[in-house]
Amino acid sequence: MTVEVRILEALPEGLLECDATELEASLGGPSMVHIPGRQEPPLFVSVLLHGNETSGWNGVRKLLAKHPVPARSLILFIGNVAAAAAGVRKLPHQQDFNRIWREASGDEAALSASVMDALGGYSLHAVVDLHNNTGMNPHYSLLSELDPECLGLAGLFSDKAVYVVEPSTTLARAFRGRCPAVTLELGPVGDPGCEEHALSYLEKLLALPGLPAPDTAPLALYRSLGRVYVPDEVDFSFGGAPGDSSLVFACTEAVNFRELPVGSLFAVSAEGIAPRVDSPDHADVTWHYLHREGNHIVTRRPLVPAMYTMDPAAVRHDCLCYFMERITPGAAPAGA
């Protein structure tokens, strides 16, 4: 992997014709492209931190084909092109590119440092990091700050947003205190509506003379309570009979952004095995949110899952889901 980000002062000829799988051959590695527009300061847009999450890149391709000189200057970061060439989230030897912006090591640490160094002299309008979901979720945004500017960025995208402080190693979190930043979760890869949503969002944001107004009235805002993992040594499955694996999850992806009442069946295990729930400060809070009744693991309190995925690879690389609760925009949630 190229250790330092490549800096390009113009969009390379033919780049917009490149599928995500072709970008490594064209660019040679992670790249930052400066695209002059009619307003300053520039908007920083990130795509392909995960190589198989291609809707953001496809949306940006459509944007720049339609608006060669955008309404506002762009700094476009094109991330894990090596993983994109293979059609995977990350390569086996790599760290997750959305977990390298703090406390990383090796080549990925050098890459993230070079990106931040290259941005050091710029006053940025905002940061938008484009992703796809691995599970069946509505389109929503992730925020690491609840100031009016960030809420405005979220509200321009959809009526759902999640306030998260963990993991603290994401790209958007790296800009906390510097400029407004938002992570946009566009939905499943392959859905043409995802890239169209990316296109329309960026068109609207770039055309505004300033940041979007924080009209939070229709915004359903949630706070992340904990991140749900499956321990590496535990085999797991979904929806099968107890005994198919050590841990069988009872939910489908339809639970995302829907409240599970107290006593809802979450998983089954005849061996005393359970998922682990970590709080934002990394404490084990499993039994604060879950409860064992015989072989059944049920919810101890009302919970709203998000990013629940039935993709085993995504579970192993990241997590099963997040547990959330609804909060009021403008309130100061615990742990903020």
Salt bridges, closest charged atoms under 4 A:
GLU53 OE2 - HIS50 ND1 3.09
GLU53 OE2 - ARG89 NH1 3.72
GLU53 OE1 - HIS131 ND1 2.96
ASP96 OD1 - HIS50 NE2 2.69
ASP96 OD2 - ARG89 NH2 3.12
GLU103 OE2 - ARG102 NE 3.71
ASP129 OD2 - HIS131 NE2 2.74
ASP159 OD1 - LYS160 NZ 3.39
GLU166 OE1 - HIS282 NE2 3.36
GLU195 OE2 - LYS62 NZ 2.98
GLU196 OE2 - LYS62 NZ 2.60
GLU203 OE2 - LYS66 NZ 2.96
GLU203 OE2 - HIS67 NE2 2.65
ASP278 OD1 - ARG276 NE 2.33
ASP284 OD2 - ARG276 NH1 3.43
ASP318 OD2 - ARG89 NH2 3.53
ASP318 OD1 - ARG99 NH2 3.01
ASP318 OD1 - ARG227 NH2 2.19
GLU325 OE2 - ARG223 NH2 2.55
GLU325 OE1 - ARG301 NH2 2.93
